[in-house]
Structure formats: structure tokens, C-alpha cells
Amino acid sequence: MKATEALHDLGQSLWIDDITRDMLDSGTLKKYIDAFSVTGLTSNPTIFDNAVSKSDSYDPEIKRLSTAGYTGEALFFELALQDLSRAADLFLPVHERTATVDGFVSLESSPLLAYDTEATVAEAKRLYGRAHKPNLFIKIPGTKEGLPAIEEAIFSGITVNVTLLFSSQHCVAAADAYMKGLERRVAAGLDPDVRSVASIFISRWDKAVMDKVPEDLRDRLGIAVAHQAYRDYRAMLYSDRWQRLASMGARPQRLLFASTSTKDPKAPDTLYVGALAAPNTVNTMPDKTLLAFADHGELEGVLSADGGDCEAVLAAYEKAGISVADLAAQLQKEGADSFVKSWQDLLQSIETKTKALS
């Protein structure tokens, strides 16, 4: 049995953190679904920038859309929705087979709106309505301004992938926004079955402290943070507040482990996949990590609901001079800034191609 199949059978969803038109046209994405138990897909501005700038597959459509008057963000979202609609159709059997728990694809709203609540809500409604796909998540950042946007989007019936989470506290805040949206739906007599995932970024923790801690603490911070978030996620599921919502038909906001490609060349290339196995969660990974795990990955057991040794590990980092809370805030800001830069690079790539094709 492949390691990917074993992870799937354990109850964790494997999603691919990549999409290109070439993947769709060549049948590569279909192969990942059939051969490696992939049941969903995530995307972000960096992924689309690489897809558009490093391939000529989009050129005919860019030329057609630009001739029709599309420019900038409008042109990009047309391209992205075309790709994600095709991917959503590939995952639709999974979505239906799992009673709409799995089989989702994700589209990022403009990172330029990360600190604008009202604009984020308007964008989420526009993109979700434009897609017309039941298994499409709109990605909204879990920033202070993003949290009320998440609540409003959920209340409006929009499925949401909460992104740019870096700590258990961030995940708890995202869960609170999710539940507020569901509670408003219940109060309004609406169906509370609106799906969501909360994406916590893992490898960036270890990259940030790689050269700042003793060797025995190297590559342990991301996993400890993930373990703490999983403990608090499980506790939330047993809370009276969640049980009331569940009794009315709500489904849990699943925890999603993102940024799970290994950044340390000294560490195993499957580090964050084998160590983060847990039922009813998601691990999204680039194709390189997926193929490595399918080839030689091993499960290291299942995350424990009590958090294991996460508190002791986090305390060791604090003793080594790393403020986990401060670093979480820093990583979230840096993550938002990096997505803005990728967004600007993406729009520049589209503009350059549009001019060349004209």
C-alpha cells in the first residue's frame, strides 16, 4: 500500500497545492487523484504567477480575453476560474461520495484586500457567485480584518478556506468567526451546513528560526505548533457551543496543514506529512512533496488529541529566546506581504504577456 493511500485510509485528506493548465490538459491532476488518493486542491497567487509566467498554455486565452476588453485582475480571475472549474469537476465525484466533506478546490481573493473587511466580503460574494461550483472555497485571510469577513461570508452561505493562520490562537479565532456565522444562520432560520477549512502554515516556522536555535531544536517548531493547534481543534469539537451547532446540522471547520514542503535541506523531504497524520484533517502539499511521500514516505503515528509534548517543545523555544506569539504575528504579516508581492508579480506577468500577444 502506498503511503498516500495509508494516509487517506487513516482519514486525512491529501490535497495538491498547485494548479496549472498544463496539469489539467496533460491529465496529471487526474493521475494524482487516481494514483495518489488526492481529494482536493489549493491555489494562491504565487502558484498562478508561476503557472502563467512559465508556460505558454494561457497565451491563446489571454489574447482572447484582452481582445474582449479584460485587463488586470478581471483577466486573471477569468483564467483562474476556468482552471479551478475544471479541477472542481474532477473532484466532484469525491465531493458527492463524501457527502460534501471533501473534494474542494480553493480560489484566493485579492491579497490587496487582506485588511479591508467590506471589500473582502464583496469580493468573496462576487467570486463565489461567478464560479457556480458547490465544491469551491474562497480563501480569506485570518487577519484581524479578515475575521469579520469570514463570519459574514459564512452567514451568506459562502464556503471559506481561512488562510494565513500561523498559531493555535489564530485557528481558534478563525473557528470563532466560523461559528458566529453559523449561529447567525441558525438564528435566521437558515441551514448551518456551510463548509470551511482553517489553513495553518507549518514549514515557515522552522525556516524563520533555522539558524537561531540549538541543533536539537531544529525543525521541531512547526510540528509543535501544529500539534497544539490540533489539540485545541479537538477541544473545540467537544465544546458545548459546537455541540449545539452540530445538533442543528453544522459540520466542523476542518483543520488544514499548509506549507508542508520541507525548507531545511538537512531534513527529510516528507517531514511535515508523515508527522502530521490525523483523521478529519487536511494536508495540502506541492506535487514534489506528494510524489516523495508516495515513493518513500512513512507515517509516524497519529497526532494525539492531548497535544503530546507540544507545550514542552514550545517552552524550549521560548527558553532559547524565541517568542512564539510574536513570531506568529510576524509570520502572518510577512505571509500577507508576500502574497501581495506575488499578486503584483502575477498582474505584471499578465500585462507583459498581453502586450506581447497584441
Beta strands, then each sheet from edge to edge (+ up, - down):
strand 1: 13-17
strand 2: 38-42
strand 3: 105-108
strand 4: 136-141
strand 5: 160-165
strand 6: 196-201
strand 7: 254-258
strand 8: 282-285
sheet 1: 2+ 1+ 8+ 7+ 6+ 5+ 4+ 3+
end
